[in-house]
Amino acid sequence: MDIFDAIVVGAGPAGCGAAYTMAKAGLNILVLERGQYVGAKNMWGGAFFGPVMNELFPGFWKEAPVERHISRHVISFMTKEDCLSVDFKSPHRDYDTAPGFIILRAKFDRWMGGKVEEAGAIIATGLEVTDFIFEENVIKGVKVGDEEFLAHVVILADGVNSLLATKARLRGDFKAGDLKQGVKEVIRLPREVIEDRFSVEGNEGVVMEFVGACTRGLPGGGFIYTNQESLSVGVVAQLSALVEKKVKSADLIEDFKNHPAVRPLIRNGQTVEYSAHLIPVSGVQMMPKLYADGILIVGDAAAMVLGTGLILEGANFAMAAGAAAGETVLQAREKGNYTAAALGHYEQLLKDRFVLKDLQTFRRAPHFLENPRIYNAYPELACGLMRNIFHSDGKPRKNTFEVLRTSMQGKVGLWQMMTDAMNARKAL
Amino acid sequence: MKVEDKLALNKFNIDREVHIRVEEGKCGGCDFKPCIYACPAECYVLHPDGHVTFSYEGCLECGSCRFSCEKGAIDWVNPRGGFGVCYQYG
């Protein structure tokens, strides 16, 4: 039987990044993807920062199915009725200078899979890896039911639910408190309607994030991304909190779509797909062992996700980690050594580059973002303050500080607010 | 819009083989029923008499149920290769 230089399990951003890096260098690569086609199982919110993708596939936007490039970010505090936003517009005439890209995962990954194949890798779809082939406790390949595939090294890129990661003894199961659940609807609208409603032109796109009532105060948020001829609309909430408070994401997304600030944006839109996915959000605290003899783990399977409320990194980290894993295999192959000692180079690369550095810099963010006041008291306070400022009852006005003080009553104390601000400074 | 109407929009290649098995014997002692709230596809249904039924056909393969069940009643694997949800947009 042929022995592949490497087998990659899963053709998401991490798996494709790894497979492409190795195949391009002439290695004999097999990618096993359980979906009917590349992208069939892949779902996300909607946008990534450009540089890593551009390094892997220079000028990718010229041919890849990119929906829009980001020219506007809107961040909003939301109460049941009100919504207060920071709206940042930074127009980019072309893709070369765009800071980020909005894509639909299933469409985009199909294209990326094509590039991986062009580079010489074999992608076999519709195959679910069920186990490893062990030889004296060292991984020598994988099993797909009764079929066996041998390789010098296996790269696990099989996502947040990776059952193989536990079989490889790289980690135990993730915990509900370390996971957020995202649900999303793709809502079709004509191109011109999207451009008018979101005040963008051409291929410009908008990322909108909402905090507050959209999760009924649970840790998480709502989002809207503009695609070319559809919107990605969804809600993300901490899984353990949903269960504890007996709240369903399916209800949250309906409430979100009916919020006075969201309803006009999606009016007359037609839902064409409903999807769901888990996000590992606790960063370095939940990260598994990244390598062992004959195996490396990348992307969501290794919890390589960063959310600070403002920055969202997942696919970008996944691709960067995939590339780093690929480079590590190239180096291991030169030495003919695939032991843990040789594969440890992978962790070093992640430390030298931004993935582990960023996760380290923002290591306090996951805990900070569990503070319930972010999702209750502060959105209420911010919107309440605005309501009080813009409200006239025909009586003499109070000065603004006095209005702030009244708005704070019963929501959050001054001392509490200062402590939260200090913690924000440390965490973010 | 109801969840079942949303699921009807998705493309599924439904396997005859069930990929998630719920050991209902273990659900008896569970007052909490986290699966009901964890599943975004409402595959778990709580009946008035307190018992839960499960259907795998609309499963979005997110894994939320398996991380939520504290009774170890959910035997969770992916559908066989090529089966299950097939996202067109993602």
Interface residues (C-beta under 8 A of the other chain):
Chain A: R34 G35 Q36 Y37 G39 A40 K41 N42 M43 W44 L104 R105 A106 K107 D109 T125 G126 L127 E128 V144 V160 N161 L163 D173 F174 K175 A176 L179 Q181 V183 E185 V186 S230 S232 L239 S240 L242 V243 K246 V247 K248 S249 A250 E254 T271 V272 E273 Y274 S275 A276 H277 L278
Chain B: M1 V3 K6 L7 L9 N10 N13 F32 P34 I36 Y37 A38 P40 A41 E42 L60 E61 C62 G63 S64 R66 F67 S68 V77 N78 P79 R80 G81 G82 G84 V85 C86 Y87 Q88 Y89 G90
